[in-house]
């Protein structure tokens, strides 16, 4: 017995001893780097700066590489956020900036649907979260996260501001909307955590956002401060739920939103990003989050409107944030923080605490991914496996919501004269081409600007008298709900008229909430996005070559609540 106990004791000592070197190396590295920093650099480590911006009118990209070089030399800034631009140019600047920083830089990106969300000129985007939320397969999300991690590492990026953990329970949300996995807190939690694991298991820091939950707003925080008037209990039941699950699952960082939530902090116009009650009180003390806290962009009007001239940077640190994302002026922010220290609003111990937390995150995620990045085959590598992932998602996500006429499951050309009407387009796309090829369909295009009643009535009359099967597609709609997704009233009326007079099938290529316009239509499928792969998949579904599998991730009318969807088995359909 004594021998047995001695053996266990020795084993435990060995296990403890085996853990100590890694912990010691990390803390030694952090302390060593911290001791080499001057006061400005200790504050600078808390700052994330912008690499580029784009003029949306001209699509001209401006790089701030010279300005960033100056910030690195003067202030030792901690991180750089990648925005729009060409990947090869971006990597060249990344390599230059790495070489001049005495502390490894944390490169980050807001890549919710991959780096293609930002690098639009060269990299294809992955499906957005609303479409992903229509799948029944959370395991796909792990592979999705793994693919995004591979993209990030190929660019030299160590952190992705994803996944979005906002529960979108407001159809009119102008800023989150299709960036959310949907209105179900369990679906959002399950899918977001798999995305997180796909990132972090493959060496890229994930960042859950936007705490305490940005889903139930009707104001864009880029433009003003949204207000959420919910009780603490209501927040705990829905908004906070995914964040609790993510914390339990080991999320490395959380981004704090610019929201006014009186149930958390009733100080007038106090954004949650600057609220000590929200960050130190709720997130750290109540939810026991130990990871990195990062503000949403401090250049946004949701915070800047009420705390201008870099005062937001000071208040962010007082509230408990570790990193300040995109301060409106880095020199002024550092100056204001030093003044706040002199005024005893912040202490140097506070700066040391946050700085060392940033350095510890760099030890875990940056040191292993800090080599110079090659530009050889870069664009090819960044696009690798994207098409395959988009195919998988489209096949699992497209959702059949209504099946009145069996003629479309599958659609047969025998003795049918078929027309396709593409709304929102003026010329061919993949869907119209394949309608011609596969169904010998005659094709018509209706622009949303078409308002001539005589022309519309003539087209309605001609189509309903000539064709006994009509497939219609809603294309090129706005992602945001304002102005009814830019779908014209004339187009809605035309679709209703044709549907009332002949057998029709409607495919919505875009935001599922837009389907609210056709709750009573005879046959309806929501495709969520509008690209060649989604359109090709819709054709395969129309042919019966694939089965409908998707489930609605949101509710847009009483007939089609969350979770609606018909699963097909060739030409037989069964509701589940």
C-alpha atoms as one frame of an Amber mdcrd trajectory, in Angstrom:
protein
   0.000   0.000   0.000   2.839   2.392   0.903   4.510   1.573  -2.393   1.240
   2.251  -4.254   0.798   5.645  -2.548   4.432   6.543  -3.154   4.028   5.674
  -6.822   0.956   7.954  -7.117   2.781  10.739  -5.255   5.757  10.481  -7.611
   3.464  10.388 -10.625   1.620  13.521  -9.495   4.904  15.315  -8.873   6.119
  14.375 -12.337   2.817  15.581 -13.868   2.998  18.896 -12.025   6.671  19.306
 -12.886   5.903  18.553 -16.528   3.409  21.438 -16.628   5.662  24.029 -15.015
   8.220  24.630 -17.818   5.537  25.724 -20.331   3.890  28.038 -17.814   7.262
  29.387 -16.737   8.424  29.959 -20.309   5.247  31.889 -21.093   5.349  34.101
 -18.022   9.109  34.609 -18.361   8.680  35.684 -21.959   5.856  38.069 -21.041
   7.819  39.612 -18.168  10.972  39.881 -20.256   9.211  41.683 -23.109   7.277
  43.941 -20.739  10.478  45.091 -19.009  11.900  46.226 -22.357   8.984  48.579
 -23.056   8.906  52.276 -22.292   5.725  53.929 -21.040   4.362  54.787 -24.488
   5.026  51.248 -25.714   3.246  49.700 -22.721   0.154  51.694 -23.673   0.831
  51.109 -27.369   0.572  47.335 -26.891  -3.118  47.840 -26.099  -3.860  49.453
 -29.469  -5.010  47.887 -32.741  -4.560  50.139 -35.798  -6.115  50.043 -39.259
  -4.019  48.920 -42.244  -6.211  50.301 -45.040  -9.508  51.893 -45.995 -11.572
  51.996 -49.162 -13.485  54.761 -50.923 -16.764  52.976 -51.664 -17.584  55.344
 -54.540 -14.301  54.898 -56.413 -13.252  51.515 -54.877  -9.831  53.081 -54.358
  -7.884  51.498 -51.480  -5.589  53.627 -49.316  -2.859  51.852 -47.331  -1.501
  53.334 -44.127   1.787  51.429 -44.120   3.930  54.540 -43.596   1.682  55.775
 -40.806   1.722  52.312 -39.219   5.507  52.210 -39.417   5.557  55.509 -37.542
   3.176  54.188 -34.885   5.309  51.070 -34.440   8.524  53.057 -34.040   7.082
  55.770 -31.776   4.520  53.892 -29.729   5.106  50.165 -30.256   1.446  49.508
 -31.121   0.269  45.998 -30.371  -1.755  45.059 -33.417  -2.843  45.811 -36.958
  -6.270  45.058 -38.450  -6.423  44.004 -42.095  -9.140  45.597 -44.214  -9.714
  45.940 -47.970  -6.864  45.574 -50.414  -4.949  43.214 -52.642  -3.585  40.164
 -50.762  -0.127  40.390 -52.293   0.229  44.060 -51.349  -1.197  43.333 -47.908
   1.325  40.541 -47.267   4.208  42.710 -48.422   3.169  45.375 -45.900   2.620
  42.728 -43.208   6.177  41.482 -43.709   7.574  45.019 -43.585   5.698  45.869
 -40.401   6.734  42.617 -38.731  10.376  43.308 -39.453  10.373  46.713 -37.758
   8.470  45.841 -34.577  10.527  44.786 -31.562   7.450  43.052 -30.114   5.604
  40.592 -32.367   2.558  42.283 -33.868  -0.913  40.788 -33.581  -2.447  40.863
 -37.069  -6.227  40.562 -37.102  -9.066  40.613 -39.608 -12.814  40.990 -39.502
 -13.333  37.838 -41.538 -16.713  36.470 -40.508 -17.087  34.688 -43.847 -13.393
  34.278 -44.480 -10.713  36.708 -45.613 -12.756  37.225 -48.786 -15.076  39.388
 -46.671 -12.313  42.018 -46.865 -10.021  41.029 -49.752 -12.794  41.401 -52.284
 -10.663  41.903 -55.372  -8.943  38.508 -55.218 -10.501  36.101 -52.734 -13.931
  34.543 -52.998 -16.099  34.889 -49.899 -17.510  31.937 -48.005 -21.245  31.728
 -47.193 -22.569  34.172 -44.617 -23.859  33.096 -41.229 -27.582  33.172 -42.056
 -27.056  30.585 -44.789 -24.836  28.524 -42.510 -27.559  28.613 -39.857 -29.956
  26.980 -42.324 -27.891  23.783 -42.222 -28.646  20.924 -39.850 -24.954  19.997
 -39.749 -22.849  21.741 -37.048 -19.895  19.535 -37.997 -19.608  21.499 -41.255
 -18.961  24.609 -39.159 -15.809  23.076 -37.695 -14.456  22.498 -41.200 -15.531
  26.033 -42.111 -13.543  27.423 -39.166 -10.583  25.259 -40.084 -10.663  26.624
 -43.641 -10.804  30.245 -42.415  -7.900  29.515 -40.039  -5.897  28.187 -42.981
  -6.605  31.395 -44.924  -5.589  33.575 -41.975  -2.329  31.712 -41.369  -1.489
  31.899 -45.057  -1.792  35.697 -44.797   0.155  35.931 -41.537  -3.010  36.808
 -39.588  -3.267  35.410 -36.066  -6.718  36.599 -34.995 -10.161  36.625 -36.590
 -13.010  38.765 -35.237 -15.416  35.845 -35.475 -17.707  34.107 -34.751 -20.734
  36.379 -34.453 -22.645  35.195 -31.381 -25.493  37.667 -31.667 -28.953  36.105
 -31.684 -30.755  37.993 -34.439 -34.242  38.255 -32.954 -35.099  41.533 -34.684
 -35.911  41.176 -38.418 -35.273  44.914 -38.895 -31.755  44.751 -37.469 -29.728
  46.947 -39.858 -26.265  45.804 -38.832 -26.293  42.121 -37.769 -29.141  40.428
 -39.628 -27.641  37.856 -42.055 -24.341  37.998 -40.122 -26.049  35.936 -37.405
 -26.666  32.179 -37.453 -30.304  33.007 -36.732 -32.828  33.621 -33.996 -32.281
  30.446 -31.977 -29.856  30.849 -29.085 -29.021  27.134 -29.204 -28.363  27.147
 -32.952 -26.201  30.269 -32.610 -24.264  28.732 -29.710 -23.734  25.341 -31.321
 -22.632  26.637 -34.708 -20.533  29.512 -33.366 -18.650  27.244 -30.977 -17.816
  24.829 -33.787 -16.547  27.779 -35.843 -14.498  28.918 -32.822 -12.977  25.463
 -32.365 -12.129  25.249 -36.062 -10.181  28.502 -35.708  -8.479  27.924 -32.361
  -7.639  24.249 -32.895  -5.743  25.399 -35.954  -3.780  28.202 -34.345  -5.932
  31.290 -34.935  -7.463  33.237 -32.054 -11.249  33.478 -32.246 -13.179  36.505
 -30.987 -16.848  36.151 -29.994 -18.887  39.254 -30.740 -20.693  41.528 -29.964
 -21.058  41.243 -26.185 -23.583  41.456 -24.537 -25.546  40.823 -27.743 -26.269
  43.001 -30.776 -29.172  41.034 -32.265 -32.193  42.990 -31.052 -31.440  46.495
 -32.317 -32.950  48.756 -34.966 -30.034  51.226 -35.102 -26.632  50.719 -36.723
 -23.916  51.294 -34.085 -21.630  52.614 -36.833 -23.997  55.586 -36.982 -25.450
  55.973 -33.478 -25.801  54.259 -30.098 -28.455  51.498 -30.184 -30.617  50.979
 -27.105 -31.715  47.568 -25.824 -34.539  47.877 -23.305 -34.622  44.390 -21.847
 -34.530  43.154 -18.293 -31.455  41.363 -16.975 -33.462  38.140 -16.922 -34.430
  38.552 -20.587 -30.792  39.172 -21.514 -29.717  36.070 -19.603 -32.353  33.957
 -21.325 -31.327  34.940 -24.868 -28.544  37.441 -25.596 -26.043  36.235 -22.988
 -26.658  32.531 -23.541 -24.257  32.019 -26.497 -21.508  33.968 -24.748 -21.841
  31.821 -21.625 -21.532  28.697 -23.768 -18.540  30.136 -25.645 -16.773  31.006
 -22.393 -17.316  27.465 -21.124 -15.962  26.144 -24.441 -12.760  28.195 -24.175
 -13.192  31.241 -26.398  -9.913  33.179 -26.384 -11.316  36.691 -26.766 -14.567
  38.630 -26.788 -15.393  41.884 -28.583 -17.485  44.384 -26.625 -20.328  46.111
 -28.456 -21.315  49.773 -28.449 -24.812  49.423 -26.980 -26.815  51.227 -24.342
 -28.372  48.574 -22.098 -29.930  50.216 -19.022 -30.443  46.849 -17.298 -26.641
  46.495 -17.228 -25.573  50.123 -16.856 -28.111  52.928 -16.579 -25.616  55.805
 -16.894 -26.954  58.023 -19.657 -25.456  57.246 -23.097 -22.856  54.920 -21.559
 -21.964  52.321 -24.215 -21.426  48.782 -22.972 -17.913  49.002 -24.452 -17.099
  51.709 -21.907 -19.061  50.233 -19.021 -17.227  48.857 -15.993 -20.480  47.213
 -14.921 -20.684  45.402 -18.236 -17.049  44.276 -18.574 -15.654  43.915 -15.054
 -19.010  43.254 -13.451 -20.986  41.100 -15.875 -18.443  39.566 -18.234 -15.546
  38.952 -15.865 -17.104  38.571 -12.414 -20.474  36.992 -13.238 -19.610  35.004
 -16.365 -15.999  34.303 -15.251 -14.412  35.197 -18.598 -10.620  35.028 -18.373
  -9.713  35.786 -21.974  -8.906  38.976 -23.860 -11.486  41.805 -23.942 -11.434
  43.950 -27.089 -13.566  46.972 -27.905 -15.537  47.186 -31.090 -14.065  49.871
 -33.355 -13.712  53.107 -31.386 -14.031  55.138 -34.568 -17.743  54.173 -34.731
 -20.321  56.856 -33.947 -22.041  54.598 -31.436 -19.210  55.434 -29.032 -17.460
  58.429 -30.589 -20.628  60.544 -30.577 -20.725  60.650 -26.775 -16.999  60.236
 -26.020 -15.109  62.218 -28.698 -11.453  63.208 -28.943 -10.098  59.854 -27.732
 -11.908  60.033 -24.404 -13.428  56.691 -25.447  -9.947  55.141 -25.275  -9.511
  56.266 -21.684 -12.952  55.051 -20.654 -12.360  51.714 -22.431  -9.405  50.923
 -20.192 -11.195  52.072 -17.046 -14.064  49.741 -17.999 -11.712  46.746 -18.215
 -10.871  46.292 -21.896  -7.463  44.872 -22.775  -7.253  46.131 -26.354  -8.573
  49.253 -28.057  -9.682  48.557 -31.611  -9.186  51.429 -34.066  -9.011  54.522
 -31.820  -9.950  57.693 -33.687  -6.412  59.071 -33.107  -3.615  56.885 -31.782
  -1.281  59.743 -30.712  -4.147  61.521 -28.951  -5.373  58.285 -27.347  -1.945
  57.610 -25.833  -1.655  61.226 -24.648  -5.134  61.116 -23.070  -4.370  57.807
 -21.335  -1.169  59.258 -19.814  -3.125  62.289 -18.606  -5.691  59.942 -17.057
  -2.844  58.187 -15.240  -1.625  61.527 -13.888  -5.170  62.239 -12.719  -5.356
  58.823 -11.012  -8.245  57.703 -13.212  -5.993  54.889 -14.463  -2.909  53.436
 -12.774   0.298  52.095 -14.263  -0.633  48.815 -12.594  -3.767  48.785 -14.779
  -1.628  49.301 -17.877   0.757  46.531 -16.767  -2.172  44.146 -16.178  -3.669
  44.691 -19.633  -0.322  44.809 -21.420   0.751  41.476 -19.944  -2.568  39.908
 -20.916  -1.995  41.065 -24.502   1.545  39.693 -24.435   0.332  36.358 -23.059
  -2.129  36.082 -25.968   0.731  36.841 -28.338   2.782  34.080 -26.728  -0.056
  31.624 -27.390  -1.073  32.685 -30.896   1.504  34.984 -32.492   4.907  33.451
 -31.787   3.950  30.243 -33.599   2.711  32.166 -36.641   5.119  35.058 -37.002
   7.360  34.044 -39.894   7.695  36.129 -43.036   4.867  35.292 -45.430   5.544
  34.197 -49.006   3.529  35.784 -51.805   4.147  32.838 -54.152   0.803  31.269
 -55.161  -0.807  33.381 -52.433  -4.083  34.133 -54.196  -4.418  30.529 -55.372
  -3.819  29.269 -51.834  -6.322  31.699 -50.315  -9.015  30.492 -52.734  -8.236
  26.821 -52.194 -11.235  24.689 -51.119 -13.622  27.645 -51.068 -15.727  26.334
 -53.959 -16.031  22.952 -52.305 -17.193  24.499 -49.029 -19.704  26.704 -50.816
 -21.108  23.661 -52.641 -21.479  21.712 -49.411 -23.224  24.587 -47.663 -25.581
  25.370 -50.548 -26.651  21.733 -50.797 -27.354  21.565 -47.069 -28.872  25.020
 -46.618 -31.315  25.838 -49.431 -34.717  25.549 -47.798 -37.988  24.425 -49.368
 -40.786  26.128 -47.458 -43.891  25.473 -49.501 -44.899  22.689 -51.880 -48.361
  23.068 -53.351 -47.795  21.760 -56.878 -45.970  18.431 -57.177 -44.979  19.446
 -60.721 -41.831  21.138 -59.391 -40.492  18.188 -57.403 -38.837  17.587 -59.793
 -39.755  19.880 -62.669 -40.274  17.942 -65.894 -40.219  19.292 -69.427 -42.667
  16.704 -70.807 -45.619  18.560 -72.301 -44.770  21.609 -70.213 -44.027  24.989
 -71.706 -41.720  26.638 -69.180 -40.747  30.259 -68.576 -38.166  31.721 -66.259
 -38.498  35.272 -64.964 -35.433  36.780 -63.345 -36.365  39.735 -61.157 -33.686
  42.319 -60.384 -31.471  41.417 -63.351 -31.160  42.761 -66.867 -29.124  39.975
 -68.460 -28.179  36.319 -68.141 -26.889  34.756 -64.964 -26.065  31.122 -64.171
 -29.629  30.292 -63.208 -31.187  31.661 -66.390 -28.566  29.924 -68.551 -29.259
  26.601 -66.885 -33.022  27.095 -67.128 -32.577  27.344 -70.902 -30.215  24.387
 -71.048 -32.024  21.991 -68.727 -35.678  22.925 -69.215 -35.736  24.621 -72.604
 -37.224  27.604 -70.819 -37.909  30.973 -72.332 -36.280  33.652 -70.208 -37.502
  37.106 -69.200 -35.835  39.793 -67.107 -37.632  42.337 -64.948 -35.647  45.183
 -63.458 -36.785  46.546 -60.086 -36.949  49.979 -61.685 -39.632  48.804 -64.099
 -42.740  50.805 -63.211 -44.658  51.057 -66.490 -47.994  49.443 -65.628 -48.957
  48.780 -69.244 -45.687  46.929 -69.911 -46.002  44.940 -66.691 -49.625  43.980
 -67.386 -48.753  42.975 -70.946 -45.943  40.741 -69.702 -48.179  39.164 -67.043
 -50.895  38.466 -69.593 -48.453  37.084 -72.156 -46.693  34.768 -69.716 -49.811
  33.377 -68.043 -51.453  32.629 -71.402 -48.366  31.096 -73.029 -46.708  29.052
 -70.262 -48.148  26.430 -67.930 -45.077  26.331 -65.649 -43.305  29.495 -64.504
 -40.139  29.574 -62.412 -39.286  32.932 -60.873 -36.081  34.095 -59.198 -35.528
  37.081 -56.907 -31.983  38.360 -57.518 -29.706  41.223 -56.471 -31.624  42.315
 -53.411 -30.102  44.403 -50.656 -28.762  42.443 -47.685 -30.252  45.014 -45.300
 -33.999  45.267 -44.601 -34.334  49.018 -45.269 -36.682  49.849 -48.164 -37.904
  46.249 -48.264 -34.466  45.008 -49.382 -34.834  47.323 -52.439 -37.442  45.013
 -53.977 -39.959  47.102 -55.911 -43.667  47.002 -55.174 -44.290  46.455 -58.892
 -42.193  43.277 -58.856 -44.040  41.935 -55.815 -47.392  42.620 -57.451 -46.247
  40.996 -60.684 -45.132  37.832 -58.884 -48.440  37.634 -57.019 -50.451  38.094
 -60.237 -48.571  35.410 -62.146 -48.724  33.012 -59.208 -52.500  33.443 -58.979
 -52.994  32.555 -62.647 -50.588  29.670 -63.272 -48.375  27.108 -61.554 -45.269
  28.877 -60.282 -42.136  28.188 -58.257 -40.310  31.058 -56.567 -36.626  30.987
 -55.581 -35.440  33.782 -53.307 -31.709  34.340 -53.837 -30.917  36.481 -50.816
 -31.796  37.352 -47.233 -34.499  35.018 -45.891 -36.364  37.897 -44.225 -37.236
  39.190 -47.702 -39.490  36.159 -48.171 -42.040  37.950 -45.957 -43.368  39.348
 -49.242 -44.517  35.905 -50.427 -45.888  34.038 -47.440 -48.932  32.889 -49.448
 -47.199  31.871 -52.675 -47.767  28.315 -53.909 -44.185  27.003 -54.045 -41.260
  28.702 -52.324 -37.569  28.016 -51.700 -35.126  30.294 -49.880 -31.569  30.181
 -51.210 -30.036  32.840 -48.865 -27.310  34.003 -51.260 -27.022  34.871 -54.933
 -23.934  33.441 -56.589 -23.156  30.933 -59.341 -22.836  27.961 -56.988 -26.092
  28.653 -55.160 -27.868  29.156 -58.493 -26.428  25.907 -59.875 -27.498  24.049
 -56.730 -31.027  25.446 -57.082 -31.165  24.053 -60.616 -30.083  20.625 -59.344
 -32.855  20.780 -56.738 -35.353  21.766 -59.419 -34.222  18.778 -61.506 -34.475
  16.404 -58.557 -30.753  15.590 -58.701 -30.411  16.811 -55.105 -32.789  16.835
 -52.154 -33.854  19.870 -50.183 -32.374  19.673 -46.665 -32.320  23.184 -45.185
 -34.236  24.596 -42.237 -35.264  28.218 -41.807 -32.929  29.899 -39.256 -35.331
  32.824 -38.682 -39.053  33.567 -38.672 -40.372  36.003 -41.258 -44.124  35.275
 -41.054 -46.491  33.083 -39.037 -46.761  30.491 -41.802 -43.020  29.876 -41.695
 -41.614  29.969 -38.170 -38.031  29.198 -37.227 -37.106  25.635 -38.188 -39.546
  25.367 -41.106 -38.447  23.290 -44.059 -39.452  20.340 -46.216 -37.002  17.512
 -46.799 -37.435  15.819 -50.157 -36.692  12.254 -51.205 -36.483  12.468 -54.978
 -40.028  13.419 -55.989 -41.550  12.538 -52.613 -41.550  15.151 -49.872 -41.776
  14.563 -46.165 -41.987  17.237 -43.499 -39.702  16.820 -40.490
